[in-house]
Amino acid sequence: MKEITEQDISEKVLLIRTNENVIKHRKSLFNATRKWWRISADKVKKIDYVMVYVRGEGIIREVYMPDKTTWHEESDYGNDILKFKGKRQVFGTKDDSDDSEYCKSMLAP
């Protein structure tokens, strides 16, 4: 099965590749999608959509249209399944969850 790449999509998107372990650890696909991406603050301002797929499936599972004002930097404080140093980009607010108002910006399941 061919893996999806950013070159396969003509819109200004951030294509998130995740896996079942991250989804399970973060308790939802939304939370596995929204945080800790190594991308510049300038580039996130240009993103219109965030698309997510799970490695090995080859299909887009969800599409989000993030509010550009919610992009910010956060650090991993040692509690996440993916370890890294420094700050990375996140969309949404700290209190977002699958049932939050922000998650309702999901365009397509």
C-alpha positions as CSV (number, residue, x, y, z in Angstrom):
1,M,0.0,0.0,0.0
2,K,1.4,3.4,-1.0
3,E,2.0,5.8,1.9
4,I,0.3,9.2,1.6
5,T,2.7,12.2,1.3
6,E,2.2,16.0,1.2
7,Q,2.9,16.0,-2.5
8,D,-0.3,13.9,-3.0
9,I,-2.5,16.8,-1.7
10,S,-2.8,20.2,-3.4
11,E,-4.2,22.3,-0.5
12,K,-2.0,23.8,2.3
13,V,-2.2,20.9,4.8
14,L,-0.2,19.5,7.6
15,L,-0.4,15.7,7.1
16,I,0.0,13.9,10.4
17,R,1.1,10.3,10.4
18,T,0.4,8.6,13.7
19,N,0.1,5.1,15.0
20,E,-2.2,3.1,17.3
21,N,0.2,3.3,20.3
22,V,0.1,7.1,20.3
23,I,-3.7,7.2,19.9
24,K,-4.1,4.7,22.8
25,H,-1.6,6.7,25.0
26,R,-3.2,10.1,24.3
27,K,-6.7,8.5,24.6
28,S,-8.0,9.8,21.2
29,L,-7.2,10.3,17.6
30,F,-7.8,14.1,18.1
31,N,-5.2,14.3,20.8
32,A,-2.8,12.2,18.8
33,T,-3.3,14.7,16.0
34,R,-3.2,18.1,17.6
35,K,0.1,18.2,19.3
36,W,3.9,18.3,19.2
37,W,4.9,18.7,15.7
38,R,8.3,19.9,14.5
39,I,7.3,22.7,12.2
40,S,8.1,26.4,12.3
41,A,5.6,29.0,13.6
42,D,5.7,30.7,10.2
43,K,4.6,27.5,8.4
44,V,1.7,26.8,10.8
45,K,0.2,30.2,10.0
46,K,-0.2,29.0,6.3
47,I,-1.9,25.7,7.1
48,D,-5.5,25.5,6.1
49,Y,-6.2,21.9,7.1
50,V,-4.7,19.2,9.3
51,M,-5.2,15.7,8.0
52,V,-4.4,12.6,10.0
53,Y,-3.9,9.0,9.0
54,V,-2.6,6.0,10.9
55,R,0.5,4.3,9.6
56,G,-0.2,1.3,7.5
57,E,-3.9,2.1,6.7
58,G,-3.3,4.4,3.7
59,I,-6.5,6.4,4.4
60,I,-7.1,9.8,5.9
61,R,-9.1,9.2,9.1
62,E,-10.0,12.8,10.0
63,V,-9.6,16.3,8.7
64,Y,-9.5,19.4,10.9
65,M,-9.5,23.1,10.0
66,P,-7.6,24.6,13.0
67,D,-8.2,28.1,14.2
68,K,-4.9,29.7,13.3
69,T,-4.9,31.7,16.5
70,T,-4.7,28.5,18.6
71,W,-1.3,27.4,17.3
72,H,1.3,27.7,20.0
73,E,4.4,26.0,21.3
74,E,4.5,23.5,24.2
75,S,7.1,21.2,25.7
76,D,6.8,17.5,26.6
77,Y,7.2,17.3,30.3
78,G,8.1,13.6,30.2
79,N,4.6,12.2,30.3
80,D,4.1,11.4,26.7
81,I,4.8,8.3,24.7
82,L,7.0,10.3,22.3
83,K,10.0,11.8,24.0
84,F,11.7,15.0,22.7
85,K,13.5,18.0,24.0
86,G,12.5,21.6,23.4
87,K,9.2,23.0,22.2
88,R,7.0,22.0,19.4
89,Q,3.8,23.3,17.7
90,V,0.3,22.4,19.0
91,F,-3.1,23.5,17.8
92,G,-6.1,24.0,20.1
93,T,-6.1,24.9,23.7
94,K,-4.9,23.0,26.8
95,D,-8.4,22.0,27.8
96,D,-9.4,20.6,24.4
97,S,-10.7,17.1,24.3
98,D,-12.8,15.0,22.0
99,D,-16.0,16.6,23.2
100,S,-14.8,20.2,23.3
101,E,-16.1,22.9,21.1
102,Y,-12.8,23.1,19.3
103,C,-13.0,19.5,18.2
104,K,-16.3,20.3,16.5
105,S,-14.1,22.0,13.9
106,M,-13.4,18.6,12.5
107,L,-14.5,18.7,8.9
108,A,-14.7,15.0,8.1
109,P,-14.4,11.8,10.0
